[in-house]
Amino acid sequence: MDAVRREVNVSLVAHLFPGEIGYREFMAHIGEDDLERYVMKKLPDAQLDALEDHLLICPECREQLVETERYVLAIRAAAAKIQESGATE
C-alpha cells in the first residue's frame, strides 16, 4: 500500500509542479517557523501554495498545524490577559 500511495503522491507532485519541484522537496515536512508564520498569516505568498498543497497529503504536518494553532491561540490569550491586567492597575 505504501508503494501505491508514494506513486500517487509522485504523480500528484508532477501534476501540480511540472518541472518545478521534486517529490523529495515536496514531501519534506514543514518547519515550525513556517507553520507559525502560516497560522499568523505572515507567510510570503510565494510559499503559501506549496505549503497548503503539502498539507493536503501530509497528516503529520496537518497535526503539527493543529498544535501550532493551539499554541498561537494560547499565546494570544495570555498576551490579552496580561494587557487587561496592566490596564486595570
C-alpha positions as CSV (number, residue, x, y, z in Angstrom):
1,M,0.0,0.0,0.0
2,D,2.8,2.4,0.8
3,A,4.3,2.0,-2.7
4,V,0.9,2.8,-4.3
5,R,0.5,5.9,-2.0
6,R,4.0,7.0,-2.9
7,E,3.3,6.6,-6.6
8,V,0.1,8.6,-6.4
9,N,2.0,11.3,-4.5
10,V,4.8,11.4,-7.0
11,S,2.1,11.8,-9.8
12,L,0.4,14.5,-7.8
13,V,3.6,16.5,-7.4
14,A,4.5,16.1,-11.0
15,H,1.0,17.3,-12.0
16,L,0.9,20.3,-9.6
17,F,4.5,21.4,-10.2
18,P,5.6,20.2,-13.6
19,G,9.4,20.7,-13.8
20,E,9.4,23.0,-10.8
21,I,9.9,20.8,-7.7
22,G,10.8,17.2,-6.9
23,Y,9.0,14.7,-4.8
24,R,11.6,14.8,-2.1
25,E,11.3,18.6,-1.7
26,F,7.6,18.5,-1.8
27,M,7.4,15.7,0.8
28,A,9.8,17.4,3.2
29,H,7.9,18.3,6.4
30,I,7.1,21.9,7.0
31,G,9.2,23.6,9.6
32,E,7.7,25.0,12.8
33,D,8.7,28.6,11.8
34,D,6.8,28.3,8.6
35,L,3.8,26.8,10.3
36,E,3.8,29.7,12.8
37,R,4.0,32.3,10.0
38,Y,1.2,30.5,8.2
39,V,-1.1,30.5,11.3
40,M,-0.3,34.2,11.9
41,K,-0.9,34.9,8.2
42,K,2.7,36.2,7.8
43,L,3.9,33.5,5.3
44,P,5.1,35.0,2.0
45,D,2.7,34.4,-0.9
46,A,5.4,32.6,-2.8
47,Q,5.4,29.9,-0.1
48,L,1.7,29.7,0.5
49,D,0.6,27.4,-2.3
50,A,3.3,24.9,-1.8
51,L,2.7,24.7,2.0
52,E,-1.1,24.3,1.5
53,D,-0.6,21.6,-1.2
54,H,1.8,19.8,1.2
55,L,-0.8,19.9,4.0
56,L,-3.3,18.2,1.7
57,I,-1.2,15.0,1.6
58,C,0.8,15.0,4.9
59,P,-1.1,14.0,8.0
60,E,1.9,14.6,10.2
61,C,2.1,18.3,9.1
62,R,-1.6,18.7,9.5
63,E,-1.4,17.5,13.1
64,Q,1.6,19.8,13.7
65,L,-0.5,22.7,12.2
66,V,-3.3,22.0,14.8
67,E,-0.7,22.0,17.6
68,T,0.7,25.3,16.3
69,E,-2.7,26.9,16.0
70,R,-3.4,25.9,19.7
71,Y,0.0,27.4,20.7
72,V,-0.6,30.7,18.9
73,L,-4.1,30.9,20.4
74,A,-2.7,30.3,23.9
75,I,0.0,32.9,23.4
76,R,-2.6,35.5,22.2
77,A,-4.9,34.7,25.1
78,A,-2.0,35.1,27.6
79,A,-1.0,38.4,26.0
80,A,-4.6,39.7,26.1
81,K,-4.8,38.7,29.8
82,I,-1.5,40.5,30.6
83,Q,-2.7,43.6,28.7
84,E,-6.0,43.6,30.6
85,S,-4.3,43.2,34.0
86,G,-1.9,46.0,33.1
87,A,-4.8,48.3,32.1
88,T,-6.6,47.8,35.4
89,E,-3.7,48.5,37.6
